[in-house]
Amino acid sequence: MENLKQRIYDELKRLNIKYEAVEHEPVFTMEDMDRLGLPQKGTLCKNLFLRDSKGKRHFLVTCDEKKKVDLKSLARQLGTNGLSFASEDRLEKYLGLKQGSVTPFGLINDTGHAVEFFIDRDLTRCKSLGIHPLENTATVFLSYKDLDKFLWELEVDVMQIKL
């Protein structure tokens, strides 16, 4: 199996992005992440892969793990109706990811730019963000500015919203 994490580490190195990677047991929920004791290294991020009611638009929304996200309110902000979580098949198709590994780094696999990316504005003020490097067996901590640089290189539009 391809080392997905290494692909991200190599790309971060190529872009001269400073980061800290912490290897850990596989985690599938934010509760699993909390049990690892990583928050002192930075703000752990929750990533929601969503679709509209017709399945035509797909969204990746990143926010602080502690934020409660009201899907009805979020749908209004995104200009769509009836948001729901996208299936594991859609997650694999659009981001090349497995359940439990949702991450903005997955946009590296969205070469057709089918997924719209939104990040909570509050994260722009955090010193360090913790996200998975395509696998749920590690967490990468990096600045918002460096995540933005990574996504800029992929030609991803980073849209800030207030959650």
LOLUM-593851 format. One record per residue: residue in three letters; x negated, y negated, z negated of N, C-alpha, C in turn. Coordinates in nm, 3 decimals, decimal comma. Layout:
// LOLUM-593851
(rec ala; (X; Y; Z); (X; Y; Z); (X; Y; Z))
...
This chain:
// LOLUM-593851
(rec met; (-0,083; 0,119; 0,000); (0,000; 0,000; 0,000); (-0,088; -0,125; 0,000))
(rec glu; (-0,049; -0,221; 0,081); (-0,122; -0,346; 0,091); (-0,123; -0,416; -0,045))
(rec asn; (-0,235; -0,476; -0,080); (-0,242; -0,552; -0,205); (-0,184; -0,690; -0,179))
(rec leu; (-0,056; -0,705; -0,210); (0,014; -0,831; -0,183); (-0,044; -0,946; -0,264))
(rec lys; (-0,079; -0,917; -0,389); (-0,136; -1,022; -0,474); (-0,263; -1,078; -0,411))
(rec gln; (-0,347; -0,990; -0,359); (-0,474; -1,035; -0,303); (-0,451; -1,129; -0,185))
(rec arg; (-0,346; -1,105; -0,110); (-0,315; -1,194; 0,002); (-0,292; -1,337; -0,048))
(rec ile; (-0,221; -1,351; -0,158); (-0,197; -1,484; -0,215); (-0,327; -1,542; -0,273))
(rec tyr; (-0,402; -1,460; -0,346); (-0,527; -1,509; -0,404); (-0,621; -1,558; -0,294))
(rec asp; (-0,629; -1,483; -0,185); (-0,716; -1,523; -0,073); (-0,672; -1,655; -0,012))
(rec glu; (-0,540; -1,672; 0,002); (-0,486; -1,795; 0,059); (-0,512; -1,913; -0,034))
(rec leu; (-0,495; -1,894; -0,164); (-0,522; -2,000; -0,261); (-0,670; -2,040; -0,255))
(rec lys; (-0,756; -1,940; -0,245); (-0,901; -1,968; -0,235); (-0,932; -2,045; -0,108))
(rec arg; (-0,872; -2,003; 0,003); (-0,895; -2,070; 0,132); (-0,855; -2,217; 0,124))
(rec leu; (-0,749; -2,247; 0,050); (-0,700; -2,384; 0,038); (-0,767; -2,461; -0,076))
(rec asn; (-0,866; -2,399; -0,142); (-0,936; -2,461; -0,255); (-0,839; -2,502; -0,367))
(rec ile; (-0,744; -2,413; -0,394); (-0,646; -2,437; -0,500); (-0,692; -2,365; -0,627))
(rec lys; (-0,699; -2,442; -0,736); (-0,734; -2,383; -0,865); (-0,612; -2,313; -0,922))
(rec tyr; (-0,634; -2,195; -0,977); (-0,524; -2,120; -1,037); (-0,581; -2,023; -1,140))
(rec glu; (-0,495; -1,975; -1,226); (-0,531; -1,869; -1,319); (-0,431; -1,757; -1,300))
(rec ala; (-0,481; -1,637; -1,275); (-0,394; -1,520; -1,258); (-0,403; -1,434; -1,383))
(rec val; (-0,286; -1,395; -1,433); (-0,280; -1,307; -1,549); (-0,212; -1,177; -1,505))
(rec glu; (-0,287; -1,070; -1,511); (-0,232; -0,937; -1,477); (-0,151; -0,886; -1,596))
(rec his; (-0,042; -0,817; -1,568); (0,041; -0,763; -1,676); (0,125; -0,647; -1,624))
(rec glu; (0,195; -0,583; -1,715); (0,285; -0,474; -1,676); (0,395; -0,529; -1,586))
(rec pro; (0,457; -0,446; -1,505); (0,567; -0,494; -1,421); (0,679; -0,553; -1,506))
(rec val; (0,733; -0,666; -1,462); (0,845; -0,730; -1,530); (0,958; -0,750; -1,430))
(rec phe; (1,081; -0,737; -1,477); (1,195; -0,746; -1,386); (1,294; -0,855; -1,426))
(rec thr; (1,279; -0,907; -1,547); (1,370; -1,012; -1,595); (1,289; -1,119; -1,668))
(rec met; (1,354; -1,233; -1,692); (1,287; -1,338; -1,769); (1,264; -1,292; -1,912))
(rec glu; (1,350; -1,206; -1,963); (1,329; -1,152; -2,098); (1,201; -1,068; -2,103))
(rec asp; (1,178; -0,990; -1,997); (1,053; -0,913; -1,988); (0,932; -1,008; -1,989))
(rec met; (0,943; -1,118; -1,914); (0,833; -1,215; -1,908); (0,808; -1,275; -2,046))
(rec asp; (0,916; -1,310; -2,116); (0,901; -1,372; -2,247); (0,828; -1,281; -2,345))
(rec arg; (0,850; -1,150; -2,333); (0,784; -1,054; -2,423); (0,634; -1,048; -2,400))
(rec leu; (0,586; -1,095; -2,285); (0,442; -1,092; -2,255); (0,365; -1,201; -2,330))
(rec gly; (0,435; -1,304; -2,375); (0,367; -1,411; -2,448); (0,286; -1,504; -2,361))
(rec leu; (0,330; -1,528; -2,237); (0,255; -1,614; -2,145); (0,290; -1,762; -2,150))
(rec pro; (0,404; -1,804; -2,204); (0,443; -1,945; -2,191); (0,339; -2,047; -2,233))
(rec gln; (0,251; -2,014; -2,326); (0,152; -2,112; -2,369); (0,057; -2,151; -2,256))
(rec lys; (0,051; -2,071; -2,150); (-0,035; -2,103; -2,036); (0,030; -2,201; -1,940))
(rec gly; (0,160; -2,218; -1,951); (0,231; -2,309; -1,861); (0,380; -2,281; -1,866))
(rec thr; (0,453; -2,348; -1,780); (0,598; -2,332; -1,772); (0,631; -2,214; -1,682))
(rec leu; (0,695; -2,114; -1,737); (0,736; -1,999; -1,656); (0,856; -2,039; -1,571))
(rec cys; (0,852; -1,999; -1,446); (0,956; -2,037; -1,353); (1,052; -1,922; -1,326))
(rec lys; (1,178; -1,960; -1,314); (1,284; -1,869; -1,274); (1,311; -1,900; -1,127))
(rec asn; (1,324; -1,795; -1,047); (1,343; -1,810; -0,903); (1,470; -1,737; -0,861))
(rec leu; (1,561; -1,810; -0,800); (1,689; -1,754; -0,758); (1,695; -1,749; -0,607))
(rec phe; (1,719; -1,630; -0,552); (1,736; -1,615; -0,408); (1,885; -1,603; -0,382))
(rec leu; (1,941; -1,703; -0,315); (2,085; -1,716; -0,301); (2,125; -1,723; -0,153))
(rec arg; (2,254; -1,700; -0,131); (2,310; -1,713; 0,004); (2,443; -1,786; -0,006))
(rec asp; (2,485; -1,844; 0,105); (2,617; -1,907; 0,106); (2,723; -1,799; 0,128))
(rec ser; (2,850; -1,839; 0,120); (2,959; -1,742; 0,126); (2,967; -1,669; 0,259))
(rec lys; (2,916; -1,731; 0,365); (2,919; -1,666; 0,497); (2,791; -1,588; 0,527))
(rec gly; (2,691; -1,601; 0,442); (2,565; -1,531; 0,464); (2,481; -1,591; 0,574))
(rec lys; (2,511; -1,716; 0,611); (2,437; -1,782; 0,719); (2,318; -1,863; 0,668))
(rec arg; (2,332; -1,919; 0,547); (2,224; -1,998; 0,488); (2,169; -1,923; 0,367))
(rec his; (2,038; -1,930; 0,351); (1,970; -1,866; 0,238); (1,887; -1,971; 0,166))
(rec phe; (1,882; -1,959; 0,034); (1,817; -2,059; -0,048); (1,727; -1,991; -0,151))
(rec leu; (1,612; -2,051; -0,174); (1,526; -2,013; -0,286); (1,522; -2,134; -0,377))
(rec val; (1,565; -2,115; -0,501); (1,571; -2,223; -0,599); (1,479; -2,187; -0,715))
(rec thr; (1,388; -2,279; -0,747); (1,292; -2,257; -0,855); (1,315; -2,361; -0,965))
(rec cys; (1,321; -2,311; -1,089); (1,340; -2,401; -1,203); (1,272; -2,340; -1,326))
(rec asp; (1,271; -2,417; -1,433); (1,220; -2,370; -1,561); (1,304; -2,250; -1,605))
(rec glu; (1,239; -2,149; -1,657); (1,310; -2,028; -1,700); (1,421; -2,057; -1,801))
(rec lys; (1,409; -2,166; -1,874); (1,506; -2,197; -1,979); (1,631; -2,268; -1,926))
(rec lys; (1,627; -2,313; -1,801); (1,741; -2,387; -1,744); (1,856; -2,293; -1,714))
(rec lys; (1,975; -2,339; -1,746); (2,097; -2,269; -1,705); (2,136; -2,328; -1,570))
(rec val; (2,165; -2,242; -1,474); (2,201; -2,289; -1,341); (2,348; -2,257; -1,315))
(rec asp; (2,425; -2,361; -1,294); (2,567; -2,349; -1,260); (2,576; -2,339; -1,108))
(rec leu; (2,611; -2,222; -1,055); (2,612; -2,200; -0,911); (2,714; -2,288; -0,838))
(rec lys; (2,825; -2,320; -0,902); (2,925; -2,407; -0,837); (2,869; -2,547; -0,819))
(rec ser; (2,807; -2,599; -0,924); (2,747; -2,732; -0,917); (2,631; -2,732; -0,817))
(rec leu; (2,551; -2,628; -0,821); (2,438; -2,618; -0,729); (2,487; -2,613; -0,584))
(rec ala; (2,592; -2,540; -0,559); (2,647; -2,530; -0,422); (2,684; -2,669; -0,370))
(rec arg; (2,743; -2,752; -0,455); (2,778; -2,888; -0,414); (2,652; -2,967; -0,378))
(rec gln; (2,548; -2,953; -0,460); (2,422; -3,025; -0,432); (2,360; -2,979; -0,301))
(rec leu; (2,375; -2,850; -0,270); (2,313; -2,794; -0,150); (2,402; -2,812; -0,027))
(rec gly; (2,521; -2,865; -0,048); (2,612; -2,889; 0,063); (2,669; -2,762; 0,123))
(rec thr; (2,704; -2,667; 0,036); (2,758; -2,540; 0,084); (2,868; -2,493; -0,009))
(rec asn; (2,934; -2,387; 0,030); (3,040; -2,327; -0,052); (2,996; -2,191; -0,103))
(rec gly; (3,052; -2,151; -0,215); (3,041; -2,015; -0,263); (2,904; -1,952; -0,266))
(rec leu; (2,813; -2,007; -0,343); (2,681; -1,947; -0,358); (2,690; -1,816; -0,436))
(rec ser; (2,610; -1,720; -0,394); (2,597; -1,596; -0,470); (2,455; -1,545; -0,452))
(rec phe; (2,417; -1,450; -0,536); (2,283; -1,393; -0,524); (2,278; -1,308; -0,397))
(rec ala; (2,170; -1,323; -0,323); (2,152; -1,246; -0,201); (2,113; -1,103; -0,238))
(rec ser; (2,144; -1,010; -0,149); (2,115; -0,869; -0,173); (1,965; -0,841; -0,166))
(rec glu; (1,930; -0,725; -0,217); (1,790; -0,682; -0,211); (1,747; -0,665; -0,065))
(rec asp; (1,838; -0,622; 0,021); (1,806; -0,609; 0,164); (1,771; -0,744; 0,224))
(rec arg; (1,848; -0,847; 0,189); (1,820; -0,981; 0,241); (1,687; -1,034; 0,184))
(rec leu; (1,661; -1,006; 0,058); (1,536; -1,047; -0,004); (1,418; -0,988; 0,070))
(rec glu; (1,428; -0,860; 0,104); (1,323; -0,792; 0,180); (1,312; -0,850; 0,321))
(rec lys; (1,426; -0,871; 0,385); (1,427; -0,920; 0,524); (1,367; -1,059; 0,537))
(rec tyr; (1,408; -1,151; 0,450); (1,368; -1,291; 0,465); (1,237; -1,327; 0,395))
(rec leu; (1,212; -1,268; 0,278); (1,093; -1,305; 0,201); (0,993; -1,191; 0,185))
(rec gly; (1,029; -1,072; 0,230); (0,938; -0,958; 0,218); (0,911; -0,920; 0,074))
(rec leu; (1,009; -0,942; -0,013); (0,990; -0,919; -0,156); (1,085; -0,813; -0,209))
(rec lys; (1,047; -0,756; -0,322); (1,132; -0,662; -0,396); (1,198; -0,737; -0,512))
(rec gln; (1,309; -0,682; -0,558); (1,377; -0,740; -0,674); (1,280; -0,747; -0,791))
(rec gly; (1,284; -0,858; -0,864); (1,193; -0,878; -0,976); (1,066; -0,950; -0,938))
(rec ser; (1,045; -0,972; -0,808); (0,922; -1,037; -0,761); (0,950; -1,167; -0,686))
(rec val; (1,069; -1,223; -0,703); (1,105; -1,345; -0,629); (1,013; -1,459; -0,671))
(rec thr; (0,961; -1,530; -0,571); (0,860; -1,633; -0,593); (0,853; -1,727; -0,474))
(rec pro; (0,818; -1,854; -0,497); (0,795; -1,943; -0,383); (0,684; -1,893; -0,290))
(rec phe; (0,591; -1,815; -0,344); (0,486; -1,759; -0,258); (0,545; -1,668; -0,150))
(rec gly; (0,666; -1,615; -0,173); (0,731; -1,530; -0,074); (0,761; -1,603; 0,056))
(rec leu; (0,762; -1,736; 0,051); (0,787; -1,813; 0,172); (0,676; -1,794; 0,276))
(rec ile; (0,565; -1,736; 0,235); (0,457; -1,704; 0,329); (0,507; -1,602; 0,432))
(rec asn; (0,607; -1,522; 0,394); (0,662; -1,420; 0,484); (0,779; -1,472; 0,568))
(rec asp; (0,828; -1,591; 0,539); (0,943; -1,649; 0,610); (0,893; -1,732; 0,727))
(rec thr; (0,835; -1,667; 0,824); (0,775; -1,738; 0,938); (0,879; -1,809; 1,024))
(rec gly; (1,004; -1,764; 1,020); (1,110; -1,828; 1,096); (1,176; -1,943; 1,021))
(rec his; (1,129; -1,972; 0,900); (1,182; -2,079; 0,816); (1,335; -2,069; 0,800))
(rec ala; (1,381; -1,949; 0,771); (1,524; -1,924; 0,753); (1,571; -1,958; 0,612))
(rec val; (1,478; -1,965; 0,517); (1,513; -1,989; 0,377); (1,484; -2,134; 0,343))
(rec glu; (1,582; -2,200; 0,282); (1,567; -2,338; 0,237); (1,515; -2,336; 0,093))
(rec phe; (1,410; -2,414; 0,067); (1,347; -2,411; -0,065); (1,380; -2,537; -0,144))
(rec phe; (1,428; -2,515; -0,267); (1,461; -2,624; -0,359); (1,390; -2,599; -0,491))
(rec ile; (1,336; -2,706; -0,548); (1,269; -2,695; -0,677); (1,326; -2,801; -0,770))
(rec asp; (1,347; -2,765; -0,894); (1,399; -2,859; -0,992); (1,295; -2,969; -1,014))
(rec arg; (1,341; -3,091; -1,006); (1,254; -3,209; -1,019); (1,174; -3,206; -1,149))
(rec asp; (1,231; -3,152; -1,256); (1,161; -3,148; -1,384); (1,028; -3,072; -1,375))
(rec leu; (1,019; -2,974; -1,285); (0,894; -2,897; -1,272); (0,779; -2,981; -1,217))
(rec thr; (0,811; -3,090; -1,149); (0,705; -3,174; -1,092); (0,622; -3,241; -1,201))
(rec arg; (0,677; -3,246; -1,322); (0,607; -3,310; -1,433); (0,535; -3,211; -1,524))
(rec cys; (0,547; -3,083; -1,495); (0,482; -2,981; -1,578); (0,334; -2,971; -1,544))
(rec lys; (0,254; -2,945; -1,645); (0,110; -2,934; -1,624); (0,076; -2,811; -1,540))
(rec ser; (0,144; -2,701; -1,567); (0,112; -2,576; -1,499); (0,241; -2,494; -1,483))
(rec leu; (0,257; -2,433; -1,365); (0,374; -2,350; -1,336); (0,331; -2,205; -1,325))
(rec gly; (0,411; -2,115; -1,380); (0,382; -1,972; -1,373); (0,478; -1,902; -1,278))
(rec ile; (0,422; -1,845; -1,169); (0,502; -1,773; -1,070); (0,430; -1,645; -1,027))
(rec his; (0,506; -1,549; -0,980); (0,447; -1,423; -0,935); (0,378; -1,438; -0,799))
(rec pro; (0,269; -1,365; -0,779); (0,198; -1,365; -0,650); (0,247; -1,251; -0,559))
(rec leu; (0,376; -1,251; -0,526); (0,442; -1,151; -0,441); (0,469; -1,018; -0,511))
(rec glu; (0,414; -1,000; -0,627); (0,435; -0,878; -0,706); (0,466; -0,919; -0,850))
(rec asn; (0,543; -0,836; -0,918); (0,579; -0,868; -1,056); (0,481; -0,810; -1,158))
(rec thr; (0,359; -0,782; -1,114); (0,256; -0,728; -1,203); (0,149; -0,832; -1,236))
(rec ala; (0,177; -0,957; -1,202); (0,086; -1,066; -1,235); (0,164; -1,196; -1,231))
(rec thr; (0,109; -1,297; -1,299); (0,164; -1,432; -1,294); (0,050; -1,526; -1,264))
(rec val; (0,072; -1,614; -1,167); (-0,026; -1,715; -1,129); (0,017; -1,848; -1,189))
(rec phe; (-0,074; -1,916; -1,254); (-0,049; -2,048; -1,309); (-0,125; -2,149; -1,224))
(rec leu; (-0,052; -2,248; -1,174); (-0,112; -2,354; -1,094); (-0,029; -2,480; -1,109))
(rec ser; (-0,083; -2,592; -1,067); (-0,011; -2,718; -1,080); (0,098; -2,728; -0,974))
(rec tyr; (0,196; -2,813; -1,000); (0,301; -2,838; -0,900); (0,237; -2,892; -0,772))
(rec lys; (0,142; -2,982; -0,788); (0,074; -3,041; -0,672); (0,011; -2,932; -0,584))
(rec asp; (-0,049; -2,833; -0,649); (-0,114; -2,726; -0,572); (-0,012; -2,631; -0,510))
(rec leu; (0,099; -2,607; -0,578); (0,205; -2,527; -0,516); (0,258; -2,600; -0,393))
(rec asp; (0,277; -2,730; -0,405); (0,324; -2,812; -0,293); (0,223; -2,805; -0,177))
(rec lys; (0,095; -2,809; -0,208); (-0,010; -2,799; -0,105); (-0,001; -2,664; -0,033))
(rec phe; (0,018; -2,558; -0,109); (0,032; -2,423; -0,052); (0,151; -2,420; 0,044))
(rec leu; (0,265; -2,472; -0,001); (0,386; -2,469; 0,081); (0,376; -2,563; 0,201))
(rec trp; (0,308; -2,676; 0,184); (0,284; -2,769; 0,295); (0,209; -2,698; 0,406))
(rec glu; (0,111; -2,621; 0,368); (0,031; -2,546; 0,466); (0,119; -2,449; 0,545))
(rec leu; (0,225; -2,398; 0,482); (0,319; -2,306; 0,548); (0,427; -2,381; 0,626))
(rec glu; (0,422; -2,515; 0,621); (0,523; -2,600; 0,684); (0,662; -2,579; 0,624))
(rec val; (0,665; -2,558; 0,493); (0,789; -2,544; 0,419); (0,831; -2,681; 0,367))
(rec asp; (0,957; -2,716; 0,390); (1,010; -2,839; 0,333); (1,044; -2,811; 0,186))
(rec val; (0,979; -2,884; 0,098); (1,003; -2,870; -0,046); (1,104; -2,979; -0,084))
(rec met; (1,224; -2,937; -0,118); (1,329; -3,031; -0,153); (1,352; -3,029; -0,303))
(rec gln; (1,339; -3,144; -0,365); (1,359; -3,155; -0,509); (1,505; -3,182; -0,540))
(rec ile; (1,555; -3,114; -0,644); (1,691; -3,136; -0,690); (1,690; -3,150; -0,842))
(rec lys; (1,796; -3,204; -0,895); (1,810; -3,220; -1,040); (1,908; -3,115; -1,090))
(rec leu; (1,857; -3,019; -1,166); (1,941; -2,914; -1,222); (1,978; -2,947; -1,366))
